[in-house]
Amino acid sequence: MSEIPSSLPASAWFTHPDARNWSCPPVRDDVPGFHASLPDYAPTPLIELPTLAAELSVGRVFVKDESSRLGLPAFKALGASWAVHRTLAERTERQGDGPPVTLVAATDGNHGRAVARVARRLGQRAHVFVPQGVHPTAVAAISAEQARVTEVAGHYDEAIRQAADAVADTPDAILVQDTAWPGYERIPAWIVEGYSTLFTEVDTQLAAAGSELPDLVVVPAGVGSLAQAAVIHYRSRPAGSVPAALLAVEPDTAAGVLASLTHQEPRTVPTGKTTMTGLNCGTPSALAWPYLRDGLDAAIAVTDAEGARAARDLAALGVSSGPCGAASLAGVRAALTGDGADDRRASLALGPASTLVLLSTEGTAANPHHLDHRS
């Protein structure tokens, strides 16, 4: 295993001691059934890694491996497929069958490819806006889905702005975005609902492995929609169940969720270059923010070097994980080791028998940046 950092800057850690006392309503229960009806659906693996449990001094560590999800190398297809399904069903109910629509999205890679794949399979069109920093191979993969691709000379937030403007100027265009802002919340909410299937699978797989609910779930956070889905799933449990702690992980160059939690209000941070391109988002989703504020136990920021070490170590253990997916391991290592680790463990209520679930949200095929940073 790689060397573990000896300390964690105070600015890279936030904790909320009362998060497990907060609750919220669950999402609708027909989402997993929808995904199960898709021809290429299968639950992604939940892989137990005893080596990591020993390293982190906990009881069990499981990695949810999203390197192959609905034919794509990342989890995003869960949200895109459900949101497009709901969008097109409502459109047909209002207008009847009509000509194809154009599904528009901004992306750091995986979301846009998922929207393009769903559009192609359903006979619709796709137009995807891609900011600077997305690997050319990832851009080519979106184009290969027969999507129109516009490369933006700016960051992710600028790509979102241009995508929204394109929808306003294009008849029969629909914005399918995984971040929300005032006035644009319905489709992002459906995307979050789509992610719930991942956590339902984790419940079933942990039970099959002889484990109860996890003590800690570690989630990579970009705009925060997946973290919102995690909060909804684990904060809507029946009364009396032991709540899981939830830890969000971001790149230190794009830690918008961490900055917002620290200041207790939504913040936009300037973003820099990072190999964790799918997490290179400076502004939390307005829809996600109240859930993150009230339901996350902790947030942490990690460096590209820490993410790269985690990806290499996961590969050595047989898990294909790109930089965004490996952020979960990098984050939990930074939280549970080094100076101040005892206090951070205590804030997460973790002990030597605890069970951890790390979400590896993409495989190496989703984010070719790992090939550019091998050592």
C-alpha positions as CSV (number, residue, x, y, z in Angstrom):
1,M,0.0,0.0,0.0
2,S,1.0,3.6,-0.5
3,E,2.4,5.8,2.2
4,I,-0.4,7.5,4.2
5,P,-0.2,11.3,4.7
6,S,0.9,12.1,8.3
7,S,-1.4,15.2,8.8
8,L,-4.6,16.8,7.4
9,P,-4.9,20.6,7.1
10,A,-7.7,21.9,9.2
11,S,-9.2,23.6,6.2
12,A,-9.7,20.3,4.5
13,W,-12.1,18.8,7.1
14,F,-15.6,19.6,8.3
15,T,-17.8,17.7,10.7
16,H,-21.4,18.0,11.7
17,P,-22.1,16.2,15.0
18,D,-25.9,16.2,14.8
19,A,-26.3,15.0,11.2
20,R,-27.4,11.5,12.3
21,N,-30.3,13.0,14.2
22,W,-31.8,14.6,11.1
23,S,-34.4,12.8,9.0
24,C,-36.1,13.3,5.7
25,P,-38.8,11.5,3.6
26,P,-37.7,8.7,1.3
27,V,-37.8,8.8,-2.5
28,R,-40.4,6.9,-4.5
29,D,-40.0,3.1,-4.4
30,D,-40.5,2.3,-8.1
31,V,-37.0,3.4,-9.3
32,P,-35.2,0.1,-8.8
33,G,-37.9,-1.7,-10.6
34,F,-37.6,0.7,-13.6
35,H,-33.8,0.0,-13.8
36,A,-34.3,-3.7,-13.4
37,S,-36.6,-3.6,-16.5
38,L,-33.8,-2.2,-18.7
39,P,-32.2,-4.9,-20.9
40,D,-28.6,-4.3,-19.8
41,Y,-29.3,-3.9,-16.0
42,A,-27.4,-5.9,-13.4
43,P,-26.4,-4.9,-9.9
44,T,-22.8,-3.7,-9.8
45,P,-20.5,-5.6,-7.4
46,L,-20.0,-4.8,-3.8
47,I,-16.5,-6.1,-3.1
48,E,-15.1,-6.8,0.3
49,L,-11.4,-5.8,0.8
50,P,-10.0,-7.1,4.1
51,T,-6.6,-5.5,3.3
52,L,-8.2,-2.1,3.5
53,A,-10.0,-3.0,6.7
54,A,-6.7,-3.9,8.3
55,E,-5.1,-0.7,7.0
56,L,-7.9,1.5,8.4
57,S,-8.3,-0.4,11.6
58,V,-12.0,-1.2,11.1
59,G,-14.0,-4.4,10.9
60,R,-15.0,-4.6,7.2
61,V,-14.5,-2.5,4.1
62,F,-16.6,-2.9,1.0
63,V,-16.2,-1.0,-2.3
64,K,-19.2,-0.5,-4.6
65,D,-17.7,-0.9,-8.0
66,E,-19.4,1.3,-10.6
67,S,-16.9,0.5,-13.4
68,S,-19.7,-1.1,-15.5
69,R,-23.2,0.3,-15.0
70,L,-25.9,-0.1,-17.7
71,G,-23.1,-0.6,-20.3
72,L,-21.2,2.5,-19.3
73,P,-18.1,2.9,-17.0
74,A,-19.7,5.1,-14.3
75,F,-22.8,5.3,-12.2
76,K,-24.3,8.3,-14.0
77,A,-26.6,6.2,-16.2
78,L,-28.8,5.5,-13.2
79,G,-29.8,9.1,-12.9
80,A,-29.9,10.0,-16.6
81,S,-32.0,7.0,-17.6
82,W,-34.7,7.6,-14.9
83,A,-34.8,11.4,-15.5
84,V,-35.1,11.0,-19.3
85,H,-37.8,8.3,-18.8
86,R,-39.8,10.6,-16.6
87,T,-39.3,13.6,-18.8
88,L,-40.4,11.9,-22.0
89,A,-43.3,10.2,-20.4
90,E,-44.7,13.5,-19.1
91,R,-44.1,15.1,-22.5
92,T,-46.0,12.3,-24.3
93,E,-48.8,12.6,-21.8
94,R,-49.1,16.3,-22.5
95,Q,-48.5,16.4,-26.2
96,G,-48.8,12.8,-27.5
97,D,-46.1,11.3,-29.8
98,G,-44.0,13.9,-31.5
99,P,-40.7,14.4,-33.3
100,P,-37.5,13.6,-31.5
101,V,-36.3,16.1,-28.9
102,T,-32.8,17.3,-28.2
103,L,-31.5,16.4,-24.7
104,V,-28.9,19.0,-23.6
105,A,-26.4,18.6,-20.8
106,A,-23.2,20.1,-19.5
107,T,-20.7,17.5,-18.2
108,D,-17.3,16.8,-16.9
109,G,-17.5,13.5,-18.8
110,N,-19.7,10.8,-17.3
111,H,-23.1,12.5,-17.1
112,G,-23.0,13.8,-20.6
113,R,-22.1,10.4,-22.0
114,A,-24.9,8.9,-20.1
115,V,-27.4,11.4,-21.4
116,A,-26.1,10.8,-24.9
117,R,-26.4,7.0,-24.6
118,V,-29.9,7.2,-23.3
119,A,-30.9,9.7,-26.1
120,R,-29.4,7.4,-28.8
121,R,-31.2,4.3,-27.5
122,L,-34.5,6.1,-27.3
123,G,-34.2,7.7,-30.8
124,Q,-33.7,11.2,-29.5
125,R,-30.9,13.7,-30.1
126,A,-28.2,14.9,-27.7
127,H,-26.1,18.1,-27.4
128,V,-23.4,18.0,-24.7
129,F,-21.4,20.9,-23.5
130,V,-17.9,20.0,-22.2
131,P,-15.7,22.4,-20.2
132,Q,-11.9,22.7,-20.3
133,G,-10.0,19.9,-18.6
134,V,-12.0,16.9,-19.8
135,H,-9.8,14.3,-21.4
136,P,-10.0,14.1,-25.2
137,T,-10.8,10.4,-25.0
138,A,-13.8,11.2,-22.8
139,V,-15.0,13.8,-25.2
140,A,-14.6,11.3,-28.1
141,A,-16.7,8.8,-26.1
142,I,-19.5,11.3,-25.9
143,S,-19.3,12.0,-29.7
144,A,-19.3,8.2,-30.3
145,E,-22.8,8.2,-28.8
146,Q,-23.9,10.3,-31.8
147,A,-24.1,13.4,-29.7
148,R,-23.3,16.9,-30.8
149,V,-20.4,18.1,-28.6
150,T,-19.6,21.7,-27.9
151,E,-16.3,22.3,-26.1
152,V,-16.4,25.3,-23.9
153,A,-13.5,27.7,-23.2
154,G,-14.2,27.8,-19.5
155,H,-15.0,25.9,-16.4
156,Y,-17.9,23.6,-15.5
157,D,-20.2,26.4,-14.4
158,E,-19.7,28.2,-17.7
159,A,-20.6,25.0,-19.5
160,I,-23.8,24.8,-17.6
161,R,-24.6,28.4,-18.5
162,Q,-24.1,27.7,-22.2
163,A,-26.1,24.5,-22.1
164,A,-29.1,26.4,-20.5
165,D,-28.8,29.2,-23.0
166,A,-28.8,26.6,-25.9
167,V,-32.1,25.1,-24.6
168,A,-33.7,28.6,-24.4
169,D,-32.7,29.1,-28.1
170,T,-33.6,25.7,-29.5
171,P,-37.1,24.4,-30.1
172,D,-37.9,20.9,-28.7
173,A,-34.7,21.0,-26.5
174,I,-34.8,19.8,-22.9
175,L,-32.0,20.4,-20.4
176,V,-31.1,17.2,-18.5
177,Q,-28.7,18.5,-15.9
178,D,-27.6,16.9,-12.6
179,T,-27.3,20.2,-10.8
180,A,-30.2,22.5,-9.8
181,W,-30.7,26.2,-9.3
182,P,-33.8,28.2,-8.4
183,G,-36.4,27.6,-11.1
184,Y,-34.6,24.4,-12.4
185,E,-35.1,21.7,-10.0
186,R,-37.5,19.0,-11.3
187,I,-35.2,17.1,-13.6
188,P,-32.3,17.3,-11.2
189,A,-34.6,15.8,-8.6
190,W,-35.4,12.9,-10.9
191,I,-31.7,12.3,-11.5
192,V,-31.2,12.1,-7.7
193,E,-34.1,9.6,-7.5
194,G,-32.4,7.5,-10.2
195,Y,-29.3,7.2,-8.0
196,S,-31.3,5.6,-5.3
197,T,-31.0,2.2,-7.0
198,L,-27.3,2.1,-6.1
199,F,-28.1,2.3,-2.4
200,T,-30.9,-0.2,-2.6
201,E,-28.4,-2.6,-4.1
202,V,-25.9,-1.9,-1.3
203,D,-28.6,-2.8,1.3
204,T,-29.3,-6.1,-0.4
205,Q,-25.6,-6.9,-1.0
206,L,-24.6,-6.1,2.6
207,A,-27.3,-8.3,3.9
208,A,-26.1,-11.2,1.7
209,A,-22.6,-10.7,3.1
210,G,-23.9,-11.0,6.6
211,S,-23.6,-7.3,7.5
212,E,-26.2,-4.9,8.8
213,L,-26.4,-1.3,7.8
214,P,-22.9,0.3,7.2
215,D,-21.4,2.5,9.9
216,L,-19.9,4.8,7.3
217,V,-20.6,5.5,3.6
218,V,-18.0,7.5,1.7
219,V,-19.3,9.4,-1.3
220,P,-17.4,11.5,-3.9
221,A,-19.0,14.9,-4.3
222,G,-19.1,17.0,-7.4
223,V,-22.2,19.2,-7.4
224,G,-23.5,17.0,-4.6
225,S,-26.4,15.1,-6.2
226,L,-25.0,11.6,-5.4
227,A,-24.3,12.7,-1.9
228,Q,-27.9,14.0,-1.7
229,A,-29.1,10.6,-2.8
230,A,-27.0,9.0,0.0
231,V,-28.4,11.4,2.6
232,I,-32.0,10.7,1.5
233,H,-31.4,7.0,1.6
234,Y,-29.8,6.8,5.0
235,R,-31.7,9.6,6.7
236,S,-35.1,8.2,5.8
237,R,-34.5,4.9,7.6
238,P,-37.2,3.7,10.0
239,A,-37.1,5.0,13.5
240,G,-34.8,3.0,15.8
241,S,-32.4,1.9,13.1
242,V,-28.7,2.8,13.7
243,P,-27.9,5.6,11.3
244,A,-24.9,5.5,9.0
245,A,-22.3,8.3,9.1
246,L,-21.9,9.9,5.7
247,L,-18.6,11.4,4.5
248,A,-18.3,13.5,1.3
249,V,-15.0,13.7,-0.6
250,E,-13.9,16.4,-3.0
251,P,-10.7,17.5,-4.8
252,D,-8.8,20.2,-2.9
253,T,-9.0,22.4,-6.0
254,A,-12.8,22.2,-6.3
255,A,-14.1,21.8,-2.8
256,G,-17.4,23.7,-3.2
257,V,-19.4,21.5,-0.8
258,L,-16.7,21.7,1.9
259,A,-16.6,25.5,1.6
260,S,-20.3,25.7,1.7
261,L,-20.5,23.5,4.8
262,T,-17.8,25.4,6.5
263,H,-19.6,28.7,6.0
264,Q,-23.1,27.2,6.4
265,E,-24.3,28.8,3.2
266,P,-23.9,27.9,-0.5
267,R,-20.6,29.1,-1.8
268,T,-19.0,29.0,-5.2
269,V,-15.2,28.4,-5.3
270,P,-12.8,28.9,-8.2
271,T,-11.9,25.5,-9.7
272,G,-8.4,24.5,-10.9
273,K,-7.0,21.6,-12.8
274,T,-7.6,18.1,-11.3
275,T,-7.5,14.5,-12.5
276,M,-10.8,14.1,-10.7
277,T,-12.6,15.8,-13.6
278,G,-16.0,14.5,-12.7
279,L,-15.7,16.3,-9.3
280,N,-14.3,19.6,-10.7
281,C,-17.4,21.6,-9.8
282,G,-17.3,24.8,-7.9
283,T,-21.0,25.3,-7.0
284,P,-23.1,22.8,-5.1
285,S,-26.5,22.0,-6.5
286,A,-29.2,24.2,-5.0
287,L,-31.4,21.1,-4.7
288,A,-28.7,19.1,-2.9
289,W,-27.6,21.9,-0.5
290,P,-30.2,21.6,2.2
291,Y,-29.6,17.8,2.4
292,L,-25.9,18.2,2.5
293,R,-26.0,20.9,5.1
294,D,-28.3,18.9,7.4
295,G,-27.5,15.3,6.7
296,L,-23.8,14.9,6.0
297,D,-21.6,14.0,9.0
298,A,-18.4,15.2,7.4
299,A,-16.6,16.5,4.3
300,I,-13.0,16.3,3.3
301,A,-10.8,17.5,0.5
302,V,-8.0,15.4,-1.0
303,T,-5.2,16.0,-3.5
304,D,-4.7,14.5,-6.9
305,A,-1.6,12.7,-5.6
306,E,-3.7,11.0,-2.9
307,G,-6.4,10.1,-5.4
308,A,-3.8,8.6,-7.8
309,R,-2.3,6.5,-5.0
310,A,-5.8,5.2,-4.1
311,A,-6.5,4.3,-7.7
312,R,-3.3,2.4,-8.0
313,D,-4.0,0.5,-4.7
314,L,-7.5,-0.3,-5.8
315,A,-6.2,-1.6,-9.1
316,A,-3.8,-3.9,-7.2
317,L,-6.8,-5.2,-5.3
318,G,-8.7,-6.0,-8.4
319,V,-11.0,-2.9,-8.6
320,S,-11.0,-0.7,-11.7
321,S,-11.4,2.8,-10.3
322,G,-10.8,6.1,-12.0
323,P,-9.6,9.2,-10.0
324,C,-13.2,10.2,-9.0
325,G,-14.1,6.8,-7.8
326,A,-10.8,6.4,-6.0
327,A,-11.5,9.7,-4.2
328,S,-13.5,7.6,-1.6
329,L,-10.5,5.6,-0.6
330,A,-8.3,8.7,-0.6
331,G,-10.8,10.6,1.6
332,V,-11.3,7.8,4.2
333,R,-7.6,7.3,4.4
334,A,-7.1,11.0,5.1
335,A,-9.9,11.0,7.7
336,L,-8.9,7.9,9.6
337,T,-5.1,8.2,9.7
338,G,-2.5,10.8,10.5
339,D,-2.6,13.6,13.1
340,G,-6.0,14.1,14.6
341,A,-7.4,10.8,13.3
342,D,-8.7,9.8,16.8
343,D,-10.9,12.9,16.9
344,R,-12.1,12.4,13.4
345,R,-12.9,8.7,14.1
346,A,-14.8,9.7,17.2
347,S,-16.8,12.3,15.3
348,L,-17.9,9.6,12.8
349,A,-18.6,7.1,15.7
350,L,-16.2,4.5,14.2
351,G,-14.5,1.7,16.1
352,P,-12.5,-1.5,15.4
353,A,-15.7,-3.4,14.4
354,S,-17.2,-0.8,12.1
355,T,-18.3,-1.6,8.5
356,L,-17.4,0.9,5.8
357,V,-18.8,1.3,2.3
358,L,-16.7,3.2,-0.3
359,L,-18.5,4.3,-3.5
360,S,-16.1,3.9,-6.5
361,T,-18.2,5.9,-8.9
362,E,-16.3,5.3,-12.1
363,G,-13.9,2.8,-13.7
364,T,-10.6,3.7,-15.3
365,A,-12.3,3.6,-18.8
366,A,-14.5,6.6,-17.7
367,N,-11.6,8.9,-16.9
368,P,-8.4,8.4,-18.9
369,H,-6.5,10.9,-16.8
370,H,-5.2,7.9,-14.8
371,L,-3.1,7.0,-17.8
372,D,-1.5,10.4,-17.8
373,H,-0.4,10.2,-14.2
374,R,1.1,6.8,-13.8
375,S,4.3,6.6,-11.8
